[in-house]
Each structure stands twice: as structure tokens, then as C-alpha cells.
Amino acid sequence: MENPLIKAMAFDGNALVLFVNSTELLGAVCHRPSIRSRRLRHALGLTVTAASLLAGTLKDPQRLSLSVKLSQPGCTLRADADWRGHVRGCASDELLNMPAERLDSQTIPQLVGDRGVLRIVKDVGLFRSVTGITDMPFGNIVDDLSHYFHQSEQTPTVFVMHIGFGGDGRIETGVGALAQLLPGAPGGLLGDIRETLEQLPGLPPSLLQGEAFRQVPFLLFDDIEIKDVLSVKARCDCSRDMMLPMLYSLGIGELTAACENGAPIEVVCHLCGHSYLFEPDEIKKLFR
């Protein structure tokens, strides 16, 4: 499993603890050609890793959408996940079009700003969804997620995430952990769990990769029971048929011009970055 998501129980069953290695997932999501900024990769990587962890809290056929709205107008990070561990993530056009130098000159808190908003929409099935929204008082995405669950869902929760970069600005390591207290758990337990999980980024890199990552829960906790191991992967539900409305939105004039020039039209899914090419013969069929 390239991106293992480990579900476990700790402290005599009083806490749910999830661990994820999202390194290869982040490679697929955060290193698209349109993402030129290291800081944007970092922020999107945290958002996608968080969604990966939250996938471990879902049941068939649930899915959720996590969005981080930054203070600058139109600047949003988004990640979607479902119960199978399928994850996708994207940044808004406003962020993608912003000069990389400008983004890289900012820290994550500066990028979030003082008017950041965190929003989670959970599709629980049967055409029902639950939406929660909170502010982002910490401005670092990680602690803001813990704040969200305390405020919106009244669930004591802690997140720990680490994104490590190589000298070329590419993501070399993506790991995260999530812990939630179950009903009846001692309130002070969360502080002990946070202190333990904060050791995760300091573990040797060799333990954060491959099969070795499966041993991390046992290195951090004396009392832990593995319940399940899933694989999270970059996957989107987009298709050529789903891109047709975007093609239609170009208008008859532009579609006709493309046919006359013999030029294909490229349509890109804004959620996963996958590109679809429609040849002139396909476009002509739309007119019929």
C-alpha cells in the first residue's frame, strides 16, 4: 500500500487514532504543472492530508469535502475524500494564477490571514449532508482543524501533520495523525495524546516511508490496537461525459472556430487537474 491509512484504538479504547502516509498521494495532487509555488504545495498538502485522515472516519457510502477559504478574495484550497480512501484536491484559479514568488514569500499563517474560514460538508447518504463552518484562529490549518471539531462537532480532536521537502522543492514526506476522544473518555487524556503524536515529525525519515510506517503506532503508543489498514489514493469521479457541460459553455462561436481550424479543445477538471482533449470530429457531433 503506497499510502497506508491506519485505524487504531488507544488508551483502553478511549481514543480513536488514525495515521496516514500521504507522500505519493501528495506527489500526484501537489506537483501538477499549474502548482508552481512551494508554499502552495505545502498548504494544499496539509489540506489533502487532513482529508485523507478524515476518510478513516467515514462509513459506506459517506464522503466529505474540506475547504480552506483564505483571507484574500477567491483564494481557496479544497480536498474531497470518501469512505474508500479516494482523495482529490485542488487550489482555486486565484491561487494558481498568483506569482509563485509572492506566495513563497509568505508563511502559512500569512497566507491564511485573519479572516480564514474552514468548512466541512459531509455527505452521509440518502441525499443528506451536514455542513460545519468555523473561523481559523490559529492560521496554520493543522490546529484550526482541531478547533473546528471542538467548536462545530463538540468532539475533542487533535491533528498533527508534517510535510517535508527536498532541495528541489518537491514533497518528499507527507504524514499525519488524527486522534479523537470517545464518549466517556477522561478530558485530560487529549493533552497526553497530543504530546505523543507531536513526536511523529521527529521520527527518522526511514520510519515514515513504505512498510516501516506500519510500525509507527507501536513506536508512539504502548497501548494501541490496530483495527484496519486502508490505502488512500488520488482518484476523481470526473469523466469525458462530465466535461461536456464545460465544453458547451464555450459557446457556438468558439466551438465552430475550433472545428474550422481542425484544432482540438482541452477541458481540464478543476478538482483533479486531469485533462480531456476533444477532437474536431467529437465537437461536430455536439451540434447534432
C-alpha positions as CSV (number, residue, x, y, z in Angstrom):
1,M,0.0,0.0,0.0
2,E,1.7,3.2,-1.2
3,N,-0.4,5.5,1.1
4,P,-1.5,3.4,4.2
5,L,-4.2,4.8,6.4
6,I,-4.1,3.0,9.8
7,K,-7.1,3.0,12.1
8,A,-6.4,2.2,15.7
9,M,-7.7,2.4,19.3
10,A,-5.6,3.5,22.2
11,F,-5.8,4.1,25.9
12,D,-8.1,1.2,26.7
13,G,-10.4,2.1,23.8
14,N,-10.9,5.7,24.9
15,A,-9.4,7.2,21.8
16,L,-9.6,6.7,18.1
17,V,-6.2,7.3,16.5
18,L,-5.6,7.4,12.7
19,F,-2.2,7.6,10.9
20,V,-1.6,8.2,7.3
21,N,1.4,8.3,5.0
22,S,0.2,10.6,2.1
23,T,3.6,11.0,0.3
24,E,2.7,9.5,-3.0
25,L,-0.8,11.0,-2.9
26,L,0.6,14.5,-2.5
27,G,3.0,13.8,-5.3
28,A,0.0,13.2,-7.6
29,V,-2.0,16.2,-6.3
30,C,0.5,18.9,-5.4
31,H,3.0,18.6,-8.3
32,R,0.8,19.4,-11.2
33,P,2.4,21.9,-13.6
34,S,-0.1,24.5,-12.6
35,I,1.2,24.5,-9.0
36,R,4.4,26.3,-9.2
37,S,4.8,27.6,-5.6
38,R,6.3,25.6,-2.8
39,R,4.2,27.4,-0.2
40,L,1.0,26.5,-2.2
41,R,2.2,22.8,-2.3
42,H,2.6,23.0,1.5
43,A,-0.8,24.4,2.2
44,L,-2.6,22.1,-0.3
45,G,-0.6,19.2,1.1
46,L,-1.8,19.9,4.6
47,T,-5.4,20.1,3.3
48,V,-5.2,16.9,1.3
49,T,-3.5,15.0,4.2
50,A,-6.3,16.1,6.5
51,A,-8.9,14.9,4.1
52,S,-7.1,11.6,3.9
53,L,-7.2,11.2,7.7
54,L,-10.9,12.1,7.7
55,A,-11.6,9.4,5.2
56,G,-10.8,7.0,8.0
57,T,-13.8,8.3,10.0
58,L,-16.3,7.7,7.1
59,K,-18.7,4.7,6.6
60,D,-20.1,3.3,3.3
61,P,-21.3,5.4,1.3
62,Q,-20.2,8.6,3.1
63,R,-17.9,11.3,1.6
64,L,-16.8,14.8,2.6
65,S,-15.5,18.0,1.2
66,L,-13.0,20.1,3.2
67,S,-12.4,23.7,2.1
68,V,-10.0,26.3,3.5
69,K,-11.0,29.8,2.4
70,L,-8.1,32.2,2.8
71,S,-8.5,35.8,3.6
72,Q,-7.7,37.0,0.1
73,P,-10.8,37.1,-2.1
74,G,-11.3,33.9,-4.2
75,C,-8.3,32.1,-2.7
76,T,-9.5,28.6,-1.6
77,L,-7.9,25.2,-1.0
78,R,-10.2,22.1,-1.3
79,A,-9.9,18.4,-0.8
80,D,-12.5,15.7,-1.1
81,A,-12.4,12.2,0.3
82,D,-14.8,9.2,0.5
83,W,-15.1,6.1,2.7
84,R,-13.0,4.1,0.2
85,G,-9.9,6.3,0.6
86,H,-10.3,8.1,-2.7
87,V,-9.0,11.6,-2.4
88,R,-8.6,14.6,-4.7
89,G,-7.5,18.2,-4.0
90,C,-7.2,21.5,-5.8
91,A,-6.4,25.2,-5.4
92,S,-8.6,27.9,-6.8
93,D,-7.6,29.7,-10.0
94,E,-6.8,32.9,-8.0
95,L,-4.1,31.0,-6.2
96,L,-2.8,29.2,-9.3
97,N,-2.6,32.5,-11.1
98,M,-0.8,34.3,-8.3
99,P,3.0,34.7,-8.9
100,A,4.9,31.9,-7.2
101,E,7.4,34.4,-5.7
102,R,4.6,36.2,-3.9
103,L,3.2,33.0,-2.4
104,D,6.6,31.7,-1.4
105,S,7.4,35.0,0.4
106,Q,4.5,34.2,2.9
107,T,4.2,31.8,5.8
108,I,1.1,29.6,6.1
109,P,-0.4,32.0,8.7
110,Q,0.2,34.9,6.4
111,L,-1.4,33.0,3.6
112,V,-4.4,32.2,5.7
113,G,-4.7,35.7,7.1
114,D,-7.0,36.8,9.8
115,R,-10.3,36.1,8.0
116,G,-9.8,32.4,7.1
117,V,-12.7,30.1,7.2
118,L,-12.7,26.3,7.4
119,R,-15.7,24.4,6.1
120,I,-16.6,20.7,6.0
121,V,-19.5,19.3,4.2
122,K,-20.2,15.6,5.0
123,D,-22.5,13.6,2.7
124,V,-24.0,11.0,4.9
125,G,-26.0,9.2,2.2
126,L,-29.7,9.2,1.3
127,F,-29.3,12.7,-0.2
128,R,-28.5,14.1,3.2
129,S,-25.5,16.3,4.1
130,V,-24.2,18.1,7.2
131,T,-22.2,21.3,7.0
132,G,-20.0,22.8,9.6
133,I,-18.1,26.2,9.4
134,T,-15.6,27.8,11.8
135,D,-13.1,30.6,11.8
136,M,-9.3,29.9,11.8
137,P,-7.9,31.5,14.9
138,F,-4.5,29.7,14.6
139,G,-4.0,30.3,10.9
140,N,-1.9,27.2,10.4
141,I,-4.6,24.8,9.1
142,V,-3.5,22.0,11.4
143,D,-4.6,23.4,14.7
144,D,-7.6,25.1,13.0
145,L,-8.9,21.6,12.2
146,S,-8.7,20.6,15.8
147,H,-10.5,23.9,16.6
148,Y,-13.2,23.0,14.0
149,F,-14.1,19.7,15.7
150,H,-14.2,21.3,19.2
151,Q,-16.4,24.1,18.0
152,S,-18.6,22.6,15.3
153,E,-18.9,18.9,16.4
154,Q,-18.1,19.2,20.1
155,T,-15.6,16.3,19.6
156,P,-12.2,16.6,21.4
157,T,-9.8,16.2,18.5
158,V,-6.1,16.7,17.7
159,F,-4.4,16.8,14.3
160,V,-0.6,16.5,13.7
161,M,0.7,16.8,10.2
162,H,4.1,17.1,8.6
163,I,5.1,17.9,5.0
164,G,8.8,17.5,4.2
165,F,10.5,19.0,1.2
166,G,13.6,18.1,-0.8
167,G,16.2,20.6,-2.0
168,D,14.3,20.8,-5.4
169,G,11.1,22.0,-3.7
170,R,9.3,18.7,-4.2
171,I,7.5,17.0,-1.4
172,E,9.5,14.1,-0.1
173,T,7.4,13.2,3.0
174,G,3.7,13.6,3.9
175,V,2.5,12.1,7.2
176,G,-0.3,12.9,9.5
177,A,-2.2,11.7,12.6
178,L,-5.7,12.4,14.0
179,A,-7.0,11.4,17.4
180,Q,-10.5,11.8,18.8
181,L,-11.7,11.0,22.3
182,L,-14.7,8.7,22.5
183,P,-17.7,9.4,24.8
184,G,-16.8,8.8,28.4
185,A,-13.0,9.3,27.9
186,P,-11.2,11.4,30.6
187,G,-11.0,15.0,29.4
188,G,-7.3,15.4,30.2
189,L,-6.4,12.5,28.0
190,L,-6.3,14.6,24.9
191,G,-3.3,16.6,26.1
192,D,-1.3,13.3,26.6
193,I,-2.2,12.1,23.2
194,R,-1.2,15.4,21.6
195,E,2.2,15.3,23.3
196,T,2.7,11.8,22.0
197,L,1.6,12.5,18.4
198,E,3.8,15.6,18.2
199,Q,6.8,13.2,18.2
200,L,5.7,12.0,14.7
201,P,7.5,14.5,12.6
202,G,10.7,13.9,14.6
203,L,10.9,10.2,13.8
204,P,13.7,9.1,11.4
205,P,12.7,9.5,7.7
206,S,13.3,5.8,7.2
207,L,10.4,5.0,9.5
208,L,8.0,7.3,7.7
209,Q,8.2,5.5,4.4
210,G,7.0,2.2,2.9
211,E,6.2,-0.8,5.1
212,A,8.1,0.7,8.0
213,F,5.3,3.3,8.5
214,R,3.0,0.5,9.8
215,Q,5.2,0.3,12.9
216,V,4.8,3.9,13.8
217,P,1.7,3.5,16.0
218,F,3.6,0.9,18.1
219,L,6.6,3.2,18.5
220,L,4.4,6.0,19.8
221,F,1.9,4.2,22.0
222,D,2.3,1.4,24.4
223,D,-1.4,0.6,24.4
224,I,-2.7,0.6,20.9
225,E,-4.8,-1.9,18.9
226,I,-4.8,-1.8,15.1
227,K,-8.4,-2.1,13.7
228,D,-7.9,-1.7,10.0
229,V,-5.5,-0.6,7.3
230,L,-6.7,1.1,4.1
231,S,-5.0,2.6,1.1
232,V,-5.6,6.3,0.2
233,K,-5.1,7.2,-3.4
234,A,-5.6,10.1,-5.8
235,R,-8.9,9.4,-7.6
236,C,-11.5,11.7,-9.1
237,D,-15.0,10.8,-10.4
238,C,-14.6,13.0,-13.5
239,S,-15.1,11.7,-17.0
240,R,-15.4,12.8,-20.6
241,D,-19.2,12.9,-20.3
242,M,-19.0,15.1,-17.2
243,M,-16.8,17.6,-19.1
244,L,-19.4,18.1,-21.8
245,P,-21.1,21.0,-20.0
246,M,-17.8,22.8,-19.8
247,L,-17.4,22.3,-23.5
248,Y,-20.9,23.6,-24.2
249,S,-20.2,26.7,-22.1
250,L,-17.6,27.8,-24.6
251,G,-20.4,28.8,-27.0
252,I,-21.2,28.0,-30.6
253,G,-18.7,30.6,-32.0
254,E,-15.6,29.1,-30.3
255,L,-16.6,25.5,-30.9
256,T,-17.2,26.3,-34.6
257,A,-13.9,28.1,-34.9
258,A,-12.1,25.1,-33.4
259,C,-13.7,22.7,-36.0
260,E,-12.9,25.0,-38.9
261,N,-9.2,25.2,-37.7
262,G,-9.0,21.5,-37.1
263,A,-7.9,22.2,-33.5
264,P,-8.8,20.1,-30.5
265,I,-10.2,21.7,-27.4
266,E,-8.7,20.9,-24.0
267,V,-11.0,20.8,-21.0
268,V,-9.4,20.4,-17.5
269,C,-11.2,19.1,-14.4
270,H,-10.6,21.8,-11.8
271,L,-10.8,19.2,-9.0
272,C,-8.1,16.8,-10.0
273,G,-6.3,18.5,-12.9
274,H,-7.0,15.7,-15.4
275,S,-7.0,17.0,-19.0
276,Y,-9.5,15.8,-21.6
277,L,-8.9,16.6,-25.3
278,F,-12.0,16.8,-27.6
279,E,-11.1,16.4,-31.3
280,P,-13.0,18.4,-34.0
281,D,-15.0,15.3,-35.1
282,E,-16.2,14.9,-31.5
283,I,-17.1,18.6,-31.3
284,K,-19.1,18.4,-34.5
285,K,-21.3,15.7,-33.0
286,L,-22.3,18.1,-30.3
287,F,-24.0,20.3,-32.9
288,R,-26.2,17.3,-33.9
